[in-house]
Amino acid sequence: MGHIGPFTFNALRYGVGVLVLIPFIIARKPRLDRKFFKVSFLIGLILFISSSLQQYALLTASAGKAGFITSLYIVLVPVISLLFGRKVKLHHWLAVAASLVGLYLMTYAVSGGFVLADWLLLIGSVGYSFHIISVGRYAGDVDALALSATQFLIASLLSLVTSLVFEPSLEASLIRLAMPSILYAGVFSCGVAYTLQIVALKDSHATVASLIMGLEAVFAVLGGVIILGERFSTREIFGSLIMLASVFSVQYFEGRASTGT
C-alpha cells in the first residue's frame, strides 16, 4: 500500500483470486441455485467489510498491534459459536487460552492505548470470526470452489466501487509498481489459502479451524527468519511453541473423540 490505497488493493487482489479459480470451476460445472448466491453474497459481504477495515487500519497501525488484534478471532470464534448453539468443549477453551498467551508473547510490542486503527482492527477481527463461522456453517451445502470465487467477486466489486469514491486519482503506473504484491496476494492468499480454508471448513469445527489459522503468526516469524534473516527472540520462540502445542493438543483430543478412544 505504499503505492495504492487499501480499497484498490483489495479490489485487484480479489479480482486476481477470481481469475485463478475460474478454470477449475468451469471444469467442475457446479450447480448454482438461489441458495448458493444468497450464501455467497453474505460471505462475500462479510469478507469485504472485514478486509476493508483491516487494510485501512494498516495504513497507520503498528505491525505488533495489527497482528495481535486481528488474530483475536482465536478467542472470538468459540464465543460467537456459543451464540449459534455450537458446543465448545473444555479442551477447545484450554487451547484458546494457551494460544492467546502464545500470541501475546509473540507480539509483545503491543503497548499503549487504543487508537482508531486499533478499533478498526478489532471490529475487523469480529468480522473474520463471523466469516469463519459462516463458511463452516454453509460450505457443506454448496460447491466450495464456486463459493470461494463468488465471495471474491462480491468483495472485489464492492471494493472497486468504494475505491472509485475514496481513491479516484489512482494512476496505472502506481498499480504496476504494486503488481507483484497484488499477484502474490491474489494467487496465494486468495486463490490458494482462502479456497483451502473453505474446503477444509466443510468438515472442521470452527473453533479448531480458528486455532490452526492462528498459526499464521508463527509462520510469519519463521518467514522472517528464513527470508529476511531475522532472529528469534526467546519470547517469540516460547510463544511459537505454546501456539504449536495448543493446536497439536486440540487435534489430538479431536482425534480421540472421533475414534471413541
Secondary structure, DSSP 8 states (H G I E B T S, - for coil): --SS-HHHHHHHHHHHHHHHHHHHHHHH-----HHHHHHHHHHHHHHHHHHHHHHHHTTTS-HHHHHHHHTTHHHHHHHHHHHTT----HHHHHHHHHHHHHHHHHTTT--S---HHHHHHHHHHHHHHHHHHHHHHHGGGS-HHHHHHHHHHHHHHHHHHHHHHH-TT--HHHHHHHHHHHHHIIIIIIIIIIHHHHHHHTSS-HHHHHHHHTTHHHHHHHHHHHHH-----HHHHHHHHHHHHHHHHHHHHHHHHHHT-
